[in-house]
Structure formats: structure tokens, C-alpha cells
Amino acid sequence: MSKKKLTREQKAFKAKRKAEWMTIFINGKQKQVRRPATIDGFDAETFIENNADDIWLLQEGSYEQLEARAIRAQNMDDELPF
């Protein structure tokens, strides 16, 4: 017996659902959960960490990231050979 082919609408629905939901295992059972939000393939926090400027981070109150950037910059300055 051959499988029935999906219509265009069914294929679109399947692709949309696959992009929006993912299957995980909890206590040995499969559960459907929403995928985490991503920007250009990165999670939102990583994207912001890599692309936000200091003024935006200050306005948003992301003092931890500002402090981490300052420490990294200080370590980079310490490693210069001259």
C-alpha cells in the first residue's frame, strides 16, 4: 500500500509547526515545547552580547554584560607584547 501524498497546505502547516515546536524528553516521555527565540541562528542573549553597543546596554540596565566587557578589554590590554 502506498502512502498518501500531502497537499501544499498540509506541507506548509507541517513546516511551520516544525519550525515553531520541538520534541524533548521529560521523565522518559516525549513532550512538545516551543523552540527558544533566535536571531540569525543565535539565542537572543548571545546575539545581544555580541552586537549591542555600550550605550544600549547601559540604557537597558545590562550592567553585568558591561562589566564583563570591561574585564575582557582589560585582559586584552594586559596581553599586548609591547
Stockholm file with secondary structure:
# STOCKHOLM 1.0

chainA/1-82         MSKKKLTREQKAFKAKRKAEWMTIFINGKQKQVRRPATIDGFDAETFIENNADDIWLLQEGSYEQLEARAIRAQNMDDELPF
#=GR chainA/1-82 SS CCCCCCCHHHHHHHHHHHHHEEEEEETTEEEEEECCCEETTEEHHHHHHHHCCHHHHHHHTCHHHHHHHHHHHHHHHHTCCC
#=GC SS_cons        CCCCCCCHHHHHHHHHHHHHEEEEEETTEEEEEECCCEETTEEHHHHHHHHCCHHHHHHHTCHHHHHHHHHHHHHHHHTCCC
//
